Amino acid sequence: MRRLLPLLLSIVFLMTSFSCSSKKLPEQAAIKGKSILTTLREISRFYEKKDLDSFLSALSDKYRDRDAFAKSLTEVFAKYETIHFNIQYTRMIILINQDSQSAVTFTWDAEWQTAGGASVKDGARVTLIFEPKTNKLLSIEGKNPFLAQPGETPGKT
């Protein structure tokens, strides 16, 4: 028994010393992915608060039909009193390209409510494309989640 105790203590000491080795710094792709998620959360927050200027600042100048999109957002913000926008982060795919565009694919659902109590619910799967250096929204592939378009909510028939 006396021989076993020093052996066990030595093993425990070695295991703890190996587990406390130097911390590995996150790779560039991990940092970029975190930055894109932060941008996505900001866009979502700006949208729910109906903060058009902040939302447009997160939109790339190269966004196709940027002026038409801004006009549509203005109409949505004027028509609906409250907006509930939900992103499902658990089933998200993030593709990081260091020198070119990065993409985030996720499922969203939203509800837009008028002052009179009428509401529109919608949701879908969408891919957002971001600029490589600025992480600004460059394009949307799929149903635009920021425009109230009545449709079937995913998973409901």
N, C-alpha and C positions, 0 to 999 in steps of 0.2 A: 504494500500500500504506500510505503514511504517513497518508493521509486516511481510509482505511478503519478503522484501529485506533482513533482517537478517536471515530468514529461508533459502532463496536461497543461501546466502553466506555461511551459515553453511554446507549446502549440498555439495556445490562446494569444500569447504575446506576438508570435510571428503573424498570426492571422490579422490581428488588429494593426500591426505595423504596415502590412501590405495594403490593407483597406484604407489607410490614411495617407496613401501616397499622393503625390502632387496632383492637383486638380487639372483636368484637361479643359482647355479653352474651347468654347463652341466654334464649330467650323463656320465659314463664311455663309454657307447655304442656310444654316440654322439662324444666323443673325438676320439674313434677308427674309426668311420665312416669318420670323417674329415681327419684323418691320411691316411686312405686308398684312399680317393679322391685325396689327395696330391700326393701319390705314383703313382696313375693312371695318373695324369697330368704330372708328371715327366717322366714316361715311354713314354707317348705320345710325349713329347717334345724331349726326347733323340732320339726317332725313327725318327721324322721329320728332326732332325739335322744330322741323320745318325751317331750318337755317339755310336759306338758299345761297348766300354768299360763301359760307364755310363749305357747303357741299360742292359748289362750283370751284372752289380753290383746290379741292381734292381731285378735280377732273382735269385731265390733260388738255393742253391747248390743241393737241392733234386729234382729239376725240371727234370722230366723224359726226357731222350734223350737231355740233355742240350747241349752237344757238337754238335750234329746234328743240333739243332736249331741255335746255334751260327754260324755254317757253312752256313746254309741257309740264315741267316741275312747278313752275309758277302757278299754272292752272290747277294742278293737284293740291298744292299747298293752300290755294284760295278756296277750293271746293270742300275740302275735308278738314274738319276741326281737329280730329286726333288721328294719329297714324301709329299703329303697332307693327313693328317690323322685327321679325325673328329669323336668325340664322342658326341652322343646325350645325354646330361646330364638330360634333362627334363623327360625322360622316363626310368630312371635308378632304379634298385632294388639293395639295399645293405643289405646283411644278415650278421649280426655281431654275432659271437660266441666268447665269451671271452676266453675259454680254447681250442678251436679248430679252424679250418680254417674258414676264412670269405670269402664271395663271392660277386662279383659285376656283375650284368647282365645288359647289355646295347646294344644299336644298334650303329654300327659304319659304316662309309663309308670312302673310301680312293681312292686316285688317285696317281699312280706311273708314272712318265714321264721320258723317255730316253732323251739323248742329241740330238738325231735325231728328236725328236718331237712326237714319238709314245707314247701312253699312255694306261694304264690298269686301269679300274675302277672296284671297287668291294665294297661290303658291306654285312653285316649280323648282326644277333643278337648273342652275345657271352657271356659266363660267365667266368670270371677270378677268380681263387682261390688264396688267399693270406695266407701266414704263420701267425700264431696267434701273435707272439711276434715281428717279424721283419717287417711284412707287405711286404715281398718279394713275387714276383710272383711265385706260386708253380705249377700251371697247368692252361691249357686253355681247356674249354669245348665248343665244337662247332668249327666253321671255324676259323682258326688262322688268326687274323687280321693283323699280322705282316709279312705275306708271300703273295706276289703278286700272286693271283690266279684269273684269269679272271672268272667272273660269272655275274649273274644278280644282279643289284643294287636293294635294297628293294624298293618296291612301283612302280617299272618300269617294264613294260612287253614288 
